[in-house]
């Protein structure tokens, strides 16, 4: 079990001690999609959705989610993010969300980027569920992380299932 950093030698869950780690600039990029009916996507594109600017509200929700990651994920360190940026793009049958999170810290920002994407996607679902309950959230994943002792990792470079 000692390959998993959130378990001690006895197998008990614990918060990893990052006190001895060097403060470095760390970046994480994550993405995900929410697939939907063409009419739902049209309403989002045109800004004609009854609840307003779906993408703008989802962007703010994603930023808020990133900032609250330490409150949501039990063993995740609360960190002072220096930057959270979300891109929301309409594709053929989906809205794609990409989040970039940055920090100067002793621990990474992968969880913050993944949380930002997830909260933004859930916000799109919440705002559009009255017209399209069949939307599907998928493909939420880490694309890249930079900084820290392990350096740079990119999804395109890693075999399936390899951890960051």
ABEGO torsion letter per residue (X at the ends): XAABAABBAAGBBBBBBAAABBBBBBBBBBBBBBBBBAAAAAAAAAGABAAEBAAAAAAAAAAAAAAAAAAABAABBBBBBABBBBBBBBBAABBBBBBBBBBBBABBAAAAAAAAAAAAAAAAAAAAAAABAABBBBGBBBABBBEEAAEBBBAAABBBGBBX
